[in-house]
């Protein structure tokens, strides 16, 4: 997912997407343990998506805090 696509989502959708990506990582680890890995890059992509989502959530939190302090 691109950052622009993530920025278009609202807060609830971002939290849901974050949970889904975390579940993807857990499922990947289970597949890795059983030896049935479908896509080796899936975990890497999920980790990067999680980082993008957290960054955008933090940016929104900071912008709200700056708006309240002024």
C-alpha positions in Angstrom: 0.0 0.0 0.0 1.2 3.5 -0.8 1.2 6.3 1.8 -1.2 8.3 -0.3 -3.8 5.5 -0.1 -3.3 5.2 3.6 -3.7 8.9 4.2 -7.1 8.8 2.4 -8.4 6.5 5.1 -10.0 7.7 8.3 -8.8 6.8 11.8 -11.0 3.7 12.4 -10.1 2.3 9.0 -6.4 2.8 9.8 -6.7 1.0 13.1 -8.5 -1.9 11.4 -5.8 -2.1 8.7 -3.1 -2.1 11.3 -4.7 -5.1 13.0 -5.0 -6.9 9.7 -1.4 -6.3 8.9 -0.3 -7.6 12.3 -2.5 -10.7 11.7 -0.7 -11.2 8.3 2.6 -11.3 10.1 1.4 -13.9 12.6 0.0 -16.0 9.8 3.2 -15.7 7.9 5.2 -16.9 10.9 2.9 -19.9 11.3 3.3 -20.8 7.6 7.1 -20.4 8.0 7.1 -22.8 10.9 5.1 -25.4 9.0 7.0 -24.9 5.8 4.1 -23.8 3.7 5.2 -20.2 2.8 3.3 -18.8 -0.2 5.0 -15.4 -0.5 8.3 -14.7 1.1 8.0 -10.9 0.7 4.6 -10.8 2.5 6.0 -10.3 6.0 8.4 -7.6 4.8 5.6 -5.7 3.0 3.3 -6.0 6.1 6.0 -4.6 8.4 6.5 -1.7 6.1 2.8 -1.1 5.8 2.6 -1.1 9.7 5.4 1.5 9.8 3.5 3.7 7.3 0.2 3.4 9.2 1.9 4.2 12.5 3.7 7.2 11.0 0.4 8.6 9.6 -1.4 8.0 12.9 1.4 9.8 14.8 1.3 12.7 12.3 -2.4 13.1 12.8 -2.0 13.0 16.6 0.7 15.7 16.5 -1.4 17.9 14.2 -4.3 17.6 16.6 -2.1 18.5 19.6 -0.7 21.5 17.8 -4.2 22.7 16.9 -5.3 22.5 20.5 -2.2 24.2 22.0 -2.6 27.4 19.8 
